[in-house]
Structure formats: structure tokens, C-alpha cells
């Protein structure tokens, strides 16, 4: 590999990273950063006197036959610039350049050493932001890869380094942020050789940075965080995962079909407008082909054949509104209204027949009660025929006092037992 080939490769790779994903599609934006900082080297730098045998060496091991001198490596000051892409709300991809200068001091009284060490780095890093206490205060962590060049008295050395770090961004305005961070770098010792001296310089160490970030899109509007982009801040959004582009209400929830059930709870999201729906957003809860608004039996078993009113043959249609006085057989106004509704169902369901069942309380003897219950059933049957239901589809049944629905020992119970009910007969 030539001297600068990997530097060129890293620079080319870094230059394309911000365009690896489209900012609009990633719900992100670009930003620039610049700042100053300092470093704390880890380990001890050393200097060795050259010998003639290794004068052509660039990278060299420590020689036991040469004198070595520990050096004081003062922490360098640095400046840095970076460009990044913020995406997916909490992630940032960043490419950066850093320049740092420090000094190496030491040697012997006869041969003192005081030289400037310059280092330049290109890096690529990935950072994860967090919103903990306040949307304006965003801690972050991350890691990256860098190419580092060290220069000293005309000698240079290039190498790869890895680093990890943490920091915090403090929003000053919707687009400006104060950025403070600490990073720890790991790398092999740099080996540099001048005409008279060889240097071994540790690259492990910490570095602090402080600067400003400028985001090309606001970072604190609307209300800092809005994951689904619906204009409702996450802290106020009852539906934070609404599909992008959906029209939402004041709570951040969408109701695409306008049935009053939000999309996240709607099991039937394409219900036609102005239809009555259940709590699941469906207009036919039991899938029997009868809308809820007309279904008198909304819990029919799956696959069961039903009448127009949504009731299966086994399900009774009770005329609970028909009540008879003691010994009476005449229909009141409420009964006539109910019979009109029942006749409409029967006319729309010609394959079904109807059992008209008469009942009485236990007042009087059994024969009288039987005759009374039969008279009541015939009165209802005659009314249905008059409303258009064919007589051969009606079966008159009488049970007397044998099938009470309430306690005959009370007047209220006896009033409930003086009734006529209907039961659908399953087609053969």
C-alpha cells in the first residue's frame, strides 16, 4: 500500500456517507459542527538514539543496545470540524477532521529533546441520542473508526485507530446546539524516526471537545419530538405510530374511514361512511351478512344461516311488549307495532316458518289456561296473516301455564307470564 492510499480511501468513503440514505426518506437532516478541545495521552513516549545499522528503518522495535529516554508528552490542543446526517430521530452518522498539536520534552542534559508533535485525523462515527430529562438536553454515546497521521521533525507515521465516546447536546435555539463530548482512542504506538532519534509514541488516550452544531432543520420543533410527523408532540400523542400522511385529530390519532374508531383499534378500517359500527369499527360484528343497525341477534354463531333480522332459526324472537290482562286476548298498540316489524322480517326470509306460542299464568284451572293461551296465539297469527305472512308459514302452539318465565306467586310475575312469543322454525 502506498503512503497515502488508505488516507485517500478513508476520505473518499467518508465523503459519501452523508449521502448513503436520503435525508427526507430517513426523516432526518444534515448538520455541521466545529469546536476546540484537548487531550490526555495514556502511556509514556520514549526516544532512542539511532544506530547506523537501522538508519533506513521507518518502523522499528526498541533495541536493547541503545539508550532510551522517557519523554513528557504534554496534552495537545485541537480543533475539529465535522459534517453529519441525523436520521430516524435518534441516530447520527458523522464524518470529521481533527488537528492537534502537542510537545515531547525530555532526553538528557547533554542531548535535550523538545519537539512539536502534530497529529491529523479523519474519522467516521455513529452516535445514538437520548431524550431523558428534557428534549433540549440530549445525551449521546457512540463509536467510530479513524485514520491518524503523526508528524514530528519531518518524520511521519500513519495508522488506524478506534474510538468510543459520550457527550451531551444542549439546544440553544431550534437549530443551534452546544456540543460537549469525551472520547477515548485506542491504537498502536506510533513509530517515528528522524536523522538522529527514534520515537515511540502511545496513541491510547482521552480527548475532550466542545463546539457548536448547526442543524439545517429545526431540532426542537414541533415540541421537540414527533416520531410519526403528524404535528402532535410525542408527549401529547395518544397514537405515536400513526402512518405518515394520515389526517389526525387533536390527540394524534387517525380515523381513516370516519367511523369514530381510531385506526389502531379499527378491525374494519375501510367501512363505508355513515354506517353504524361496533367497538371494533365493524358494521357486522358476527359476519352474518346483516348490518349491526338491523341485527337483532348480533352474536350469531359463525357460519350460521340467519333471517333478515340477523337471527338464526334457533334464536327466539320474543314479543315481550305484548302483555295481556287477566283473561284477555286482544292485542294492544305496542304489540301491533312489533308484529309489523316481525312480518317485514318474515317476508324478507321466505325460507323460514314461525311458531306462534301462547302462554298464560296459573290463575284458574289448566283447561281454561290452555284455551286462553291458544286464543292469544291465534290472535297474533291472524294479525301476521293480515300483514302479508302466508298462513301455511305460521304454526299455532299453546302451552297454558306450563312454561312460565316469572314467579306466578306475585302479581308482577303473573303479568309477565301472560304473553305470546315467536320462535323461528329452521327450514328442512
C-alpha positions in Angstrom: 0.0 0.0 0.0 1.4 3.4 -0.9 1.9 6.0 1.7 -1.3 7.9 1.3 -3.6 5.3 -0.4 -5.5 4.5 2.7 -5.9 8.2 3.6 -7.4 8.7 0.2 -9.7 5.7 0.7 -10.9 6.8 4.1 -11.6 10.4 2.8 -13.5 9.0 -0.2 -15.6 6.7 2.0 -16.3 9.4 4.5 -17.4 11.9 1.8 -20.1 9.5 0.5 -21.5 8.5 3.9 -23.8 11.5 4.4 -25.5 10.6 1.1 -25.9 6.9 1.9 -29.5 7.4 2.7 -31.8 10.2 1.7 -32.5 12.7 4.5 -36.2 13.1 3.6 -36.9 9.4 3.5 -35.0 8.8 6.7 -36.9 11.6 8.5 -33.6 13.3 9.0 -31.4 16.3 8.1 -27.8 17.4 7.8 -25.7 19.4 10.2 -22.2 20.9 10.6 -20.1 21.0 13.7 -16.9 22.9 14.8 -15.1 23.3 18.0 -12.0 23.1 20.2 -10.6 20.6 22.7 -7.7 19.0 24.4 -6.2 15.5 25.1 -4.7 13.4 27.9 -2.2 10.9 26.5 -2.0 7.5 28.1 1.4 5.8 28.5 4.9 7.2 28.2 6.6 8.3 25.0 10.2 7.2 24.5 13.2 8.4 22.4 16.1 6.2 21.2 19.4 7.2 19.8 19.8 6.0 16.2 22.5 3.5 15.3 24.0 3.1 11.8 22.5 -0.4 11.4 18.9 0.8 11.4 19.3 4.2 9.7 17.0 3.1 6.9 14.2 1.7 9.1 10.9 3.5 9.3 9.1 1.3 11.7 11.5 -0.1 14.3 11.4 -2.1 17.5 13.2 -1.0 20.7 16.8 -2.0 20.7 18.4 -3.2 23.9 21.7 -1.8 22.8 20.6 1.8 22.5 19.8 4.2 25.3 16.2 5.2 25.7 14.8 8.3 27.3 11.3 8.7 28.7 9.6 11.8 27.4 7.0 14.1 28.8 4.1 14.2 26.3 2.1 17.3 27.0 -1.6 17.2 26.2 -2.3 18.9 22.9 -4.8 21.5 21.9 -7.0 20.6 19.0 -9.7 21.9 16.7 -12.2 19.8 14.9 -14.8 20.1 12.2 -17.5 17.6 11.2 -20.5 17.1 8.9 -23.3 14.7 9.8 -26.7 13.3 9.0 -29.3 13.0 11.7 -31.8 10.2 10.8 -34.5 8.1 12.4 -34.9 10.8 15.1 -32.2 9.4 17.4 -29.2 8.4 15.2 -26.4 10.5 13.7 -23.8 9.4 11.1 -20.8 11.8 11.2 -17.6 12.3 9.3 -15.0 14.6 10.9 -11.5 16.1 10.7 -9.3 16.8 13.7 -5.9 18.7 14.0 -3.9 18.5 17.3 -0.5 19.8 18.4 1.5 18.9 21.5 5.1 18.7 22.6 7.6 16.0 23.6 10.1 17.0 26.2 12.9 15.1 27.9 16.2 13.4 26.9 19.5 14.0 28.7 21.3 17.2 29.8 23.7 16.7 27.0 21.0 15.9 24.4 17.7 17.6 25.5 14.6 16.9 23.4 11.9 19.4 22.9 10.0 18.8 19.7 6.5 19.5 18.4 4.1 16.6 17.7 1.4 17.3 15.1 -1.5 14.8 14.6 -4.2 14.9 12.0 -7.2 12.5 11.8 -10.1 11.7 9.6 -12.9 9.7 11.2 -16.3 8.1 10.6 -18.6 7.6 13.6 -22.1 6.6 14.6 -23.9 8.3 17.5 -27.1 7.5 19.4 -29.0 10.4 21.0 -31.3 10.1 24.0 -34.0 12.3 25.5 -34.0 11.7 29.2 -34.8 14.8 31.3 -35.7 17.4 28.7 -35.9 17.4 24.9 -33.4 20.2 24.9 -30.9 18.2 26.8 -29.8 15.2 24.8 -27.0 12.9 26.0 -25.4 10.6 23.4 -23.0 7.7 23.0 -21.2 6.3 20.0 -18.1 4.9 18.4 -16.0 5.3 15.3 -13.0 4.5 13.1 -10.3 6.9 12.2 -7.2 7.3 10.2 -4.4 9.1 12.1 -1.2 10.7 10.8 1.5 11.7 13.3 4.3 14.2 12.3 7.4 15.0 14.2 10.6 16.8 13.0 10.0 15.8 9.4 9.1 12.2 10.1 5.5 10.8 9.8 3.5 7.8 10.6 0.0 6.7 9.6 -2.2 4.2 11.3 -5.9 3.2 12.0 -7.5 4.0 15.4 -10.8 3.1 17.1 -12.6 5.3 19.5 -15.7 5.4 21.6 -17.2 8.3 23.5 -20.1 10.0 25.1 -21.4 13.5 25.3 -24.3 15.8 25.5 -26.1 18.2 23.2 -27.8 21.3 24.6 -30.3 23.1 22.3 -29.7 26.8 22.3 -32.2 27.5 19.5 -34.2 25.2 17.3 -31.1 24.8 15.0 -28.1 25.6 17.1 -26.8 23.2 19.7 -23.9 23.3 22.2 -22.0 20.0 21.9 -19.7 18.7 24.7 -18.0 15.2 24.5 -15.3 13.0 25.7 -13.7 10.2 23.6 -11.2 7.5 24.3 -9.0 6.4 21.4 -7.3 3.0 21.0 -4.4 2.5 18.6 -0.9 1.0 18.2 2.1 3.1 19.3 3.3 5.5 16.6 6.9 4.9 15.5 8.7 7.9 14.0 12.4 8.2 13.0 14.4 11.4 12.5 18.0 11.6 11.4 19.3 11.2 15.0 16.4 9.9 17.1 13.7 7.3 17.0 10.4 8.0 18.9 7.7 5.6 20.2 4.5 7.5 21.0 1.5 5.8 22.6 -1.8 6.6 20.9 -4.2 5.4 23.6 -5.7 8.3 25.5 -8.7 10.5 26.2 -9.8 13.6 24.3 -12.4 16.3 25.2 -14.1 18.5 22.8 -16.5 21.4 22.9 -18.2 23.1 20.0 -21.4 24.2 18.2 -23.6 22.2 15.9 -25.8 23.8 13.3 -28.7 21.7 12.1 -30.2 22.6 8.7 -33.7 21.6 10.0 -35.1 22.6 13.5 -34.3 20.1 16.2 -36.8 21.4 18.8 -40.0 21.9 16.7 -42.7 20.9 16.9 -42.4 20.4 20.7 -39.0 18.7 20.1 -40.1 15.1 19.4 -42.7 13.9 16.9 -41.9 10.4 15.7 -44.8 10.0 13.3 -44.6 13.5 11.9 -48.3 14.2 12.5 -47.8 17.6 14.1 -48.6 16.3 17.6 -45.7 16.1 20.1 -44.9 12.6 21.3 -45.6 13.6 24.9 -49.2 14.5 23.9 -49.7 11.9 21.1 -52.0 9.1 22.1 -51.2 7.3 18.8 -47.4 7.9 18.3 -47.1 5.3 15.5 -49.7 6.8 13.1 -48.9 6.2 9.4 -47.2 9.2 7.8 -49.6 11.5 5.9 -52.7 10.4 7.8 -55.1 13.1 8.9 -55.2 13.0 12.8 -57.3 14.5 15.5 -56.2 16.7 18.3 -54.9 13.7 20.1 -52.7 12.5 17.2 -55.0 9.6 16.2 -56.2 8.9 12.7 -59.7 7.5 11.8 -59.4 6.8 8.0 -62.9 5.7 7.5 -64.5 8.3 9.8 -66.5 5.7 11.8 -65.4 7.0 15.2 -62.9 4.2 15.9 -59.2 5.2 15.6 -57.2 3.2 13.1 -55.0 1.4 15.7 -58.2 -0.2 17.2 -60.3 -0.5 14.0 -60.6 -4.1 12.8 -62.5 -2.9 9.7 -60.6 0.2 8.6 -62.5 0.6 5.3 -66.1 0.8 6.5 -68.2 2.9 4.1 -69.2 6.3 5.5 -72.3 6.8 7.7 -72.6 3.2 8.8 -73.2 2.1 12.4 -70.2 0.2 13.7 -69.4 -1.7 16.9 -66.5 -1.0 19.3 -64.1 -2.7 16.8 -65.1 -0.4 13.9 -67.1 -3.1 12.1 -70.7 -2.8 10.9 -71.4 -6.5 11.0 -70.0 -7.8 14.3 -70.9 -11.5 13.7 -70.2 -11.6 10.0 -73.7 -12.9 9.2 -74.4 -10.5 6.4 -76.7 -8.3 8.4 -75.5 -4.9 9.5 -75.4 -4.2 13.2 -78.1 -1.5 12.8 -80.6 -4.2 11.6 -79.2 -7.2 13.5 -81.5 -8.2 16.4 -79.1 -11.1 17.2 -75.6 -9.6 16.9 -73.8 -12.6 18.3 -74.9 -15.4 15.9 -72.6 -18.4 15.7 -70.0 -18.2 12.8 -71.4 -19.6 9.6 -75.0 -19.9 10.9 -77.9 -19.1 8.5 -79.9 -16.2 9.6 -83.0 -14.2 8.8 -83.1 -10.7 7.6 -83.1 -9.5 11.2 -79.8 -11.3 11.8 -81.3 -14.1 14.0 -80.8 -17.8 13.3 -83.6 -20.3 13.3 -82.7 -21.4 16.8 -82.9 -17.9 18.2 -86.3 -16.8 19.5 -87.9 -13.5 18.5 -89.7 -12.6 21.7 -92.7 -10.3 21.7 -92.1 -9.1 25.2 -94.0 -5.9 24.7 -97.3 -7.9 24.2 -99.0 -8.2 27.6 -102.5 -9.4 28.3 -104.8 -8.6 31.1 -106.3 -11.4 33.2 -108.4 -13.5 30.8 -107.8 -11.1 27.8 -106.8 -12.0 24.2 -106.8 -8.6 22.4 -103.6 -7.0 21.0 -102.6 -3.6 22.3 -100.9 -0.9 20.2 -97.3 -1.9 21.2 -98.0 -5.5 20.1 -99.2 -4.3 16.6 -96.0 -2.3 16.1 -93.9 -5.3 17.0 -95.9 -7.6 14.7 -95.4 -5.1 11.8 -91.6 -5.4 12.3 -91.8 -9.2 12.6 -93.8 -9.5 9.4 -91.2 -7.5 7.5 -88.5 -10.0 8.6 -90.6 -13.0 7.7 -91.5 -11.5 4.2 -87.8 -11.0 3.6 -86.9 -14.5 4.7 -89.4 -16.8 2.9 -87.5 -20.0 3.6 -88.4 -19.8 7.3 -91.6 -20.7 9.2 -92.8 -19.2 12.5 -94.1 -20.9 15.7 -96.5 -18.6 17.5 -96.5 -19.7 21.1 -99.3 -18.7 23.6 -98.8 -18.7 27.4 -100.8 -17.9 30.5 -100.3 -17.5 34.2 -101.6 -20.3 36.6 -104.8 -18.5 37.6 -107.8 -20.8 37.0 -107.7 -24.4 36.0 -105.4 -26.0 33.5 -108.0 -26.4 30.7 -109.1 -22.8 30.9 -105.4 -21.7 30.8 -104.7 -23.8 27.8 -107.7 -22.5 25.9 -106.7 -18.9 26.8 -103.1 -19.3 25.6 -104.3 -20.8 22.3 -106.7 -17.9 21.8 -103.9 -15.4 22.3 -101.6 -17.3 19.8 -104.4 -17.3 17.2 -104.9 -13.5 17.7 -101.2 -13.0 16.9 -101.2 -15.4 14.0 -104.3 -13.7 12.5 -102.5 -10.3 12.7 -99.4 -11.6 10.9 -101.6 -13.1 8.1 -103.2 -9.7 7.8 -99.7 -8.2 7.4 -98.9 -10.5 4.5 -97.3 -13.5 6.0 -98.7 -16.7 4.4 -100.9 -18.8 6.8 -99.0 -22.0 6.0 -95.8 -20.5 7.4 -97.4 -20.0 10.8 -97.7 -22.7 13.3 -100.0 -22.1 16.3 -98.8 -23.6 19.6 -100.4 -23.3 23.1 -98.7 -24.2 26.4 -101.1 -22.8 29.1 -99.3 -22.2 32.3 -96.7 -24.9 31.7 -93.8 -22.6 30.6 -93.6 -19.6 33.0 -90.8 -17.0 32.7 -91.5 -15.5 36.1 -92.8 -16.4 39.5 -96.6 -16.9 39.5 -96.8 -16.2 43.2 -96.6 -12.4 42.6 -98.9 -10.2 40.5 -95.8 -8.8 38.6 -94.7 -12.4 37.8 -98.1 -13.4 36.6 -98.3 -10.4 34.3 -95.0 -11.4 32.6 -96.3 -15.0 32.1 -99.4 -13.8 30.2 -97.6 -13.5 26.9 -97.1 -14.6 23.3 -93.6 -15.3 21.9 -92.4 -16.3 18.5 -89.8 -18.9 17.5 -88.3 -19.3 14.1 -88.6 -22.8 12.7 -85.5 -24.0 10.8 -86.1 -24.8 7.2 -86.0 -28.5 6.3 
